[in-house]
Amino acid sequence: MAALAFVTEYRSHWAIERRLGELFPKASLQLLDHASWVHRAQPFTDWWFVRTESDVAVEGHCLSRREIFDRAGRLLASAQWMTRVTL
């Protein structure tokens, strides 16, 4: 459970970094809200696939989400967060 909780937030800005590209190093990020859901508790004995996307970025606000899957493709956990970006 602790590993899943850690992975839901770890490096959560990656999707925003991909969206901003070369503007990212000049950006200031502020996490406004974060929510995580554990769908299946599974020991960290194998690799996990982590998919992070930023679906919406409007007027300095980014909505991002993350999904964590096991080797069999089962969804283990998901998270969403709202971030304010200032350039």
Z-matrix of the N, CA and C atoms (Angstrom, degrees):
N
C 1 1.443
C 2 1.524 1 110.58
N 3 1.316 2 116.43 1 -40.85
C 4 1.461 3 119.48 2 -178.92
C 5 1.522 4 110.88 3 -64.95
N 6 1.327 5 116.75 4 -39.13
C 7 1.469 6 119.80 5 178.82
C 8 1.526 7 110.66 6 -64.97
N 9 1.318 8 117.52 7 -41.63
C 10 1.470 9 120.30 8 178.00
C 11 1.523 10 110.94 9 -63.88
N 12 1.317 11 117.31 10 -42.72
C 13 1.464 12 120.57 11 178.57
C 14 1.525 13 110.67 12 -61.68
N 15 1.318 14 117.03 13 -40.91
C 16 1.456 15 121.13 14 179.33
C 17 1.525 16 111.49 15 -64.33
N 18 1.328 17 116.27 16 -45.76
C 19 1.465 18 120.70 17 -176.09
C 20 1.526 19 111.97 18 -68.08
N 21 1.318 20 119.22 19 -27.38
C 22 1.466 21 119.67 20 180.00
C 23 1.519 22 112.03 21 -65.07
N 24 1.342 23 118.13 22 -26.91
C 25 1.462 24 120.66 23 -177.51
C 26 1.525 25 113.45 24 -110.39
N 27 1.325 26 118.35 25 -23.32
C 28 1.461 27 122.39 26 -174.19
C 29 1.530 28 111.57 27 -57.12
N 30 1.330 29 115.45 28 123.80
C 31 1.468 30 122.64 29 177.91
C 32 1.532 31 111.29 30 54.64
N 33 1.307 32 115.76 31 42.45
C 34 1.464 33 120.90 32 -176.18
C 35 1.521 34 113.05 33 -65.41
N 36 1.304 35 117.34 34 -13.64
C 37 1.467 36 120.78 35 -179.28
C 38 1.533 37 113.06 36 -81.79
N 39 1.315 38 119.60 37 -3.00
C 40 1.462 39 121.09 38 -177.25
C 41 1.522 40 112.64 39 -55.11
N 42 1.307 41 117.86 40 -43.68
C 43 1.468 42 120.36 41 -178.75
C 44 1.519 43 111.10 42 -65.41
N 45 1.319 44 116.49 43 -37.52
C 46 1.464 45 120.25 44 178.59
C 47 1.523 46 109.62 45 -69.27
N 48 1.316 47 116.48 46 -37.91
C 49 1.459 48 120.70 47 177.68
C 50 1.527 49 110.75 48 -60.82
N 51 1.333 50 117.08 49 -43.38
C 52 1.470 51 120.47 50 177.61
C 53 1.524 52 110.66 51 -63.41
N 54 1.314 53 117.34 52 -39.48
C 55 1.468 54 121.28 53 -178.23
C 56 1.536 55 111.15 54 -67.33
N 57 1.334 56 117.37 55 -42.04
C 58 1.460 57 120.97 56 -176.77
C 59 1.524 58 113.45 57 -81.00
N 60 1.323 59 117.27 58 -25.54
C 61 1.456 60 120.70 59 179.77
C 62 1.512 61 112.27 60 63.55
N 63 1.336 62 116.64 61 -128.45
C 64 1.465 63 120.51 62 -175.29
C 65 1.524 64 113.59 63 -70.48
N 66 1.329 65 118.57 64 -12.26
C 67 1.468 66 120.99 65 175.83
C 68 1.526 67 112.28 66 -77.62
N 69 1.327 68 117.17 67 -16.00
C 70 1.467 69 120.94 68 -173.35
C 71 1.533 70 113.87 69 -57.52
N 72 1.347 71 120.49 70 -45.04
C 73 1.472 72 118.40 71 -178.27
C 74 1.531 73 113.68 72 -59.60
N 75 1.313 74 118.13 73 -22.56
C 76 1.466 75 121.64 74 -179.82
C 77 1.526 76 111.84 75 -90.35
N 78 1.311 77 117.54 76 -5.12
C 79 1.462 78 121.35 77 -173.20
C 80 1.532 79 111.82 78 -86.72
N 81 1.307 80 114.57 79 150.80
C 82 1.452 81 122.52 80 172.40
C 83 1.526 82 106.96 81 -112.80
N 84 1.333 83 117.39 82 128.06
C 85 1.463 84 121.86 83 -177.11
C 86 1.519 85 110.34 84 -110.73
N 87 1.322 86 115.28 85 141.68
C 88 1.461 87 121.56 86 176.12
C 89 1.525 88 107.62 87 -135.81
N 90 1.322 89 117.18 88 117.02
C 91 1.455 90 122.03 89 178.45
C 92 1.526 91 108.83 90 -73.95
N 93 1.329 92 117.05 91 120.28
C 94 1.461 93 121.80 92 -177.75
C 95 1.521 94 113.02 93 -94.82
N 96 1.330 95 116.43 94 -37.26
C 97 1.466 96 120.17 95 -176.00
C 98 1.516 97 108.44 96 -156.81
N 99 1.325 98 116.50 97 147.18
C 100 1.463 99 121.43 98 -178.79
C 101 1.515 100 108.41 99 -148.37
N 102 1.318 101 115.84 100 135.81
C 103 1.466 102 120.82 101 176.25
C 104 1.523 103 108.87 102 -138.76
N 105 1.319 104 116.57 103 138.90
C 106 1.465 105 122.40 104 179.72
C 107 1.520 106 109.85 105 -128.17
N 108 1.322 107 114.98 106 146.12
C 109 1.456 108 121.49 107 176.60
C 110 1.517 109 108.21 108 -132.06
N 111 1.326 110 116.54 109 128.99
C 112 1.467 111 121.42 110 173.77
C 113 1.516 112 106.71 111 -100.47
N 114 1.321 113 116.19 112 119.22
C 115 1.459 114 121.69 113 -177.32
C 116 1.528 115 111.49 114 -93.05
N 117 1.329 116 116.45 115 -34.86
C 118 1.466 117 122.29 116 178.05
C 119 1.532 118 107.64 117 -141.97
N 120 1.302 119 116.55 118 123.44
C 121 1.469 120 119.68 119 174.67
C 122 1.525 121 107.26 120 -81.77
N 123 1.316 122 115.74 121 122.98
C 124 1.455 123 120.29 122 -177.83
C 125 1.523 124 108.71 123 -139.93
N 126 1.328 125 117.62 124 135.45
C 127 1.466 126 119.63 125 179.01
C 128 1.537 127 110.74 126 -62.76
N 129 1.306 128 115.16 127 149.45
C 130 1.462 129 120.74 128 179.50
C 131 1.525 130 108.44 129 -84.61
N 132 1.342 131 115.89 130 74.16
C 133 1.469 132 121.42 131 -178.87
C 134 1.518 133 111.87 132 -113.07
N 135 1.299 134 117.80 133 -3.74
C 136 1.457 135 123.03 134 -178.80
C 137 1.521 136 107.34 135 -143.08
N 138 1.289 137 118.18 136 178.70
C 139 1.468 138 120.01 137 -179.51
C 140 1.516 139 110.77 138 -78.64
N 141 1.322 140 115.14 139 155.65
C 142 1.462 141 123.28 140 175.34
C 143 1.516 142 108.42 141 -121.83
N 144 1.308 143 116.16 142 144.75
C 145 1.454 144 122.32 143 174.65
C 146 1.529 145 107.62 144 -97.38
N 147 1.329 146 116.85 145 126.37
C 148 1.463 147 122.01 146 -178.38
C 149 1.521 148 108.35 147 -115.25
N 150 1.318 149 116.42 148 120.80
C 151 1.469 150 121.84 149 178.34
C 152 1.527 151 108.15 150 -114.19
N 153 1.326 152 115.44 151 125.45
C 154 1.461 153 121.31 152 -179.34
C 155 1.521 154 108.84 153 -125.70
N 156 1.324 155 116.10 154 130.33
C 157 1.459 156 121.07 155 179.68
C 158 1.520 157 110.17 156 -138.42
N 159 1.310 158 115.36 157 148.98
C 160 1.458 159 121.75 158 173.07
C 161 1.522 160 106.44 159 -113.74
N 162 1.313 161 115.53 160 101.94
C 163 1.464 162 121.12 161 -173.15
C 164 1.520 163 113.13 162 -78.92
N 165 1.323 164 116.64 163 -33.89
C 166 1.458 165 120.61 164 -173.18
C 167 1.522 166 108.94 165 -132.67
N 168 1.334 167 116.08 166 133.24
C 169 1.467 168 121.50 167 173.56
C 170 1.523 169 106.89 168 -144.25
N 171 1.328 170 116.37 169 105.47
C 172 1.460 171 121.67 170 -176.36
C 173 1.527 172 108.49 171 -134.58
N 174 1.311 173 116.59 172 128.23
C 175 1.467 174 123.46 173 174.69
C 176 1.532 175 113.06 174 48.54
N 177 1.314 176 116.52 175 45.49
C 178 1.456 177 121.14 176 175.88
C 179 1.511 178 115.86 177 83.86
N 180 1.321 179 119.07 178 1.55
C 181 1.460 180 121.91 179 177.39
C 182 1.521 181 108.78 180 -112.41
N 183 1.336 182 116.05 181 130.28
C 184 1.462 183 121.64 182 -179.59
C 185 1.525 184 109.33 183 -120.13
N 186 1.307 185 116.19 184 132.76
C 187 1.455 186 122.32 185 172.51
C 188 1.523 187 106.65 186 -105.79
N 189 1.323 188 116.36 187 120.30
C 190 1.457 189 121.45 188 -178.59
C 191 1.518 190 109.26 189 -122.59
N 192 1.328 191 114.73 190 157.71
C 193 1.465 192 118.72 191 177.31
C 194 1.518 193 109.45 192 -142.15
N 195 1.298 194 114.35 193 155.70
C 196 1.457 195 121.19 194 179.89
C 197 1.514 196 108.59 195 -136.98
N 198 1.331 197 115.35 196 140.96
C 199 1.464 198 122.16 197 176.05
C 200 1.519 199 107.72 198 -128.91
N 201 1.327 200 116.51 199 138.71
C 202 1.456 201 122.49 200 -179.92
C 203 1.524 202 107.65 201 -119.92
N 204 1.338 203 114.82 202 124.36
C 205 1.456 204 121.96 203 -176.98
C 206 1.525 205 110.09 204 -117.98
N 207 1.336 206 116.72 205 154.01
C 208 1.461 207 119.99 206 172.97
C 209 1.530 208 109.35 207 -90.97
N 210 1.321 209 116.96 208 -178.29
C 211 1.468 210 122.30 209 -177.00
C 212 1.530 211 111.92 210 -59.10
N 213 1.316 212 117.25 211 -32.72
C 214 1.467 213 121.45 212 -178.53
C 215 1.528 214 112.42 213 -81.24
N 216 1.325 215 117.54 214 -2.58
C 217 1.455 216 120.72 215 179.40
C 218 1.515 217 114.60 216 88.86
N 219 1.334 218 117.45 217 8.80
C 220 1.465 219 120.97 218 178.31
C 221 1.517 220 109.91 219 -79.58
N 222 1.317 221 116.42 220 137.72
C 223 1.461 222 122.19 221 178.53
C 224 1.525 223 108.96 222 -74.10
N 225 1.339 224 116.27 223 119.64
C 226 1.463 225 121.17 224 -179.75
C 227 1.520 226 111.94 225 -94.15
N 228 1.336 227 116.40 226 -42.20
C 229 1.463 228 120.61 227 -177.24
C 230 1.520 229 109.24 228 -155.39
N 231 1.315 230 115.57 229 159.72
C 232 1.459 231 120.55 230 175.63
C 233 1.522 232 108.02 231 -145.25
N 234 1.320 233 114.43 232 158.28
C 235 1.463 234 120.17 233 -179.37
C 236 1.519 235 108.79 234 -150.24
N 237 1.307 236 115.30 235 154.29
C 238 1.463 237 122.02 236 173.36
C 239 1.512 238 107.98 237 -138.83
N 240 1.324 239 115.85 238 148.07
C 241 1.451 240 119.56 239 176.52
C 242 1.512 241 110.30 240 -149.98
N 243 1.310 242 113.86 241 152.40
C 244 1.465 243 123.19 242 177.20
C 245 1.516 244 106.56 243 -109.34
N 246 1.334 245 115.78 244 131.10
C 247 1.462 246 121.91 245 -178.30
C 248 1.509 247 109.68 246 -128.81
N 249 1.323 248 116.08 247 140.00
C 250 1.468 249 121.33 248 173.69
C 251 1.521 250 107.40 249 -97.83
N 252 1.329 251 115.81 250 130.91
C 253 1.463 252 122.22 251 -179.90
C 254 1.522 253 108.93 252 -114.96
N 255 1.328 254 115.77 253 127.49
C 256 1.451 255 121.53 254 176.60
C 257 1.521 256 107.92 255 -120.57
N 258 1.318 257 116.00 256 126.01
C 259 1.478 258 119.84 257 178.90
C 260 1.501 259 110.95 258 -96.68
